[in-house]
Amino acid sequence: MGAKRYSGKEITFIFGTVQVKGYARDQSFIAIEGQADAIELELDVSGEPTFRFLNDNSKRITLRLARPSGDNAALTAIYQTQKQTGEIFIAPLTVKDEFGSDIHNAKEAVLAREPNPEFAAGSAGVAEWVFLTGDMNMGHLGS
């Protein structure tokens, strides 16, 4: 059995027609988290619990890019167009590990937040973008 490989260069992030590659170094550059817990607890007046399954597959995705990355310009153009026109840009979003272990797809996603301006001595900095999705298919295929 050969050694397993991993490279951040092999992670594909596509929003609409924008394919991103300028990820930040030395930290998590893509984080996908659920918008809600899968199960909710409700207590009646006597303290008796009822557990309820929520069919919420929406996700919040944080994308961290190196501030000098040219990909920031493409995302900024989308975000600024939304603000100027008042129309939300809805597009498919895919995150894929090119080694074949994970693929996550959403038919509908939006660019919800632009990065806060940050400046640091000795560092180019990180631009943190936030996306929201509707129903996201989380595929863990194994390696």
MARLUM-664390 format. One line per field, with one value per residue (C-alpha): residue in three letters; x, y, z. Coordinates in Angstrom, 1 decimal, decimal comma. Layout:
N
resn	c(ALA:...)
c1	c(X:...)
c2	c(Y:...)
c3	c(Z:...)
This chain:
143
resn	c(MET:GLY:ALA:LYS:ARG:TYR:SER:GLY:LYS:GLU:ILE:THR:PHE:ILE:PHE:GLY:THR:VAL:GLN:VAL:LYS:GLY:TYR:ALA:ARG:ASP:GLN:SER:PHE:ILE:ALA:ILE:GLU:GLY:GLN:ALA:ASP:ALA:ILE:GLU:LEU:GLU:LEU:ASP:VAL:SER:GLY:GLU:PRO:THR:PHE:ARG:PHE:LEU:ASN:ASP:ASN:SER:LYS:ARG:ILE:THR:LEU:ARG:LEU:ALA:ARG:PRO:SER:GLY:ASP:ASN:ALA:ALA:LEU:THR:ALA:ILE:TYR:GLN:THR:GLN:LYS:GLN:THR:GLY:GLU:ILE:PHE:ILE:ALA:PRO:LEU:THR:VAL:LYS:ASP:GLU:PHE:GLY:SER:ASP:ILE:HIS:ASN:ALA:LYS:GLU:ALA:VAL:LEU:ALA:ARG:GLU:PRO:ASN:PRO:GLU:PHE:ALA:ALA:GLY:SER:ALA:GLY:VAL:ALA:GLU:TRP:VAL:PHE:LEU:THR:GLY:ASP:MET:ASN:MET:GLY:HIS:LEU:GLY:SER)
c1	c(0,0:1,5:1,8:-1,2:-0,8:-2,5:-2,0:-4,1:-3,4:-5,7:-8,8:-11,2:-13,6:-16,0:-18,7:-20,7:-17,9:-15,2:-12,7:-10,6:-7,0:-5,4:-6,0:-4,4:-1,5:-0,9:-4,6:-7,9:-8,8:-12,2:-14,6:-18,1:-20,6:-24,2:-26,6:-28,5:-28,2:-29,6:-31,7:-33,5:-34,6:-38,0:-39,2:-42,8:-43,9:-43,2:-39,6:-40,4:-38,1:-39,1:-36,4:-37,2:-35,1:-34,6:-34,3:-31,9:-29,0:-28,1:-24,4:-22,2:-18,9:-15,9:-13,3:-9,9:-7,8:-4,4:-5,1:-2,9:-4,7:-6,3:-9,4:-10,4:-11,0:-13,5:-15,4:-15,3:-16,9:-19,7:-20,3:-20,2:-22,6:-25,1:-24,8:-25,2:-28,1:-29,9:-30,1:-28,7:-26,3:-27,3:-25,0:-23,9:-21,0:-18,7:-15,9:-13,9:-10,8:-9,2:-7,7:-11,3:-12,1:-14,7:-17,1:-19,7:-22,3:-25,0:-27,2:-27,9:-25,3:-24,8:-21,8:-23,1:-20,1:-17,0:-13,7:-13,1:-10,0:-7,1:-3,4:-0,6:3,1:5,2:2,2:0,2:-2,9:-6,0:-9,3:-12,2:-15,3:-18,6:-21,1:-24,5:-26,0:-29,4:-29,5:-25,8:-24,9:-22,0:-20,2:-17,5:-16,2:-13,2:-9,7)
c2	c(0,0:3,3:6,5:8,8:12,2:15,5:18,9:22,0:22,6:19,6:21,1:22,7:25,4:26,6:29,3:29,8:30,1:31,3:28,6:29,6:28,5:31,3:29,7:31,1:29,1:27,7:27,5:26,0:27,6:26,1:25,4:23,9:24,0:23,3:26,2:24,2:21,1:18,0:17,2:19,6:19,0:20,3:19,9:20,0:21,7:18,5:18,2:15,3:15,5:15,3:15,0:16,3:15,7:18,9:18,5:21,4:20,7:24,4:25,2:28,2:28,1:30,1:30,5:32,0:33,3:34,9:38,7:39,1:36,3:37,4:35,3:38,1:40,4:38,0:37,5:41,3:42,0:39,6:41,0:44,6:43,9:42,4:45,6:48,0:46,2:44,9:41,5:38,4:36,3:32,7:30,1:26,5:25,8:22,8:21,9:18,8:17,0:16,1:13,0:11,7:11,5:14,3:16,2:18,7:20,3:22,9:23,8:27,2:29,3:33,0:35,2:36,5:38,5:40,2:40,2:42,8:44,9:43,6:44,6:42,9:43,5:40,8:39,1:39,6:38,8:36,7:37,6:35,6:35,2:33,7:31,8:30,4:27,4:25,9:22,1:20,9:17,3:16,3:13,4:11,6:9,0:7,8:7,4)
c3	c(0,0:-1,1:1,0:0,9:-0,6:0,1:-1,4:-1,0:-4,7:-5,4:-3,9:-6,4:-5,3:-8,0:-7,6:-10,8:-13,4:-11,0:-10,1:-7,1:-6,5:-4,5:-1,1:2,1:3,5:7,0:8,0:7,0:3,7:3,2:6,1:5,5:8,4:8,8:9,3:11,9:14,0:12,4:15,5:17,7:21,3:22,6:26,2:27,2:30,5:32,5:31,1:28,8:25,8:22,1:19,5:16,1:12,9:10,9:7,1:6,8:4,5:4,1:4,7:5,6:3,7:4,7:2,0:3,0:0,2:0,2:0,0:-3,2:-5,0:-8,2:-7,3:-4,9:-7,8:-9,4:-6,1:-5,4:-8,8:-8,1:-4,6:-5,7:-8,6:-6,1:-4,0:-6,9:-8,6:-5,6:-7,3:-5,5:-7,7:-7,2:-8,7:-8,2:-5,8:-5,8:-3,5:-4,6:-3,4:-6,7:-5,1:-5,1:-1,4:-1,1:-3,3:-2,0:-4,4:-4,0:-6,9:-5,3:-3,4:-2,7:-1,8:1,5:2,9:1,6:3,6:6,3:5,5:7,5:7,3:9,1:9,4:7,6:6,0:2,8:4,8:4,3:2,7:4,2:2,1:3,3:1,1:2,0:0,2:-0,1:0,0:-0,2:-1,0:1,2:-0,5:1,5:-0,9:1,2:-0,2)
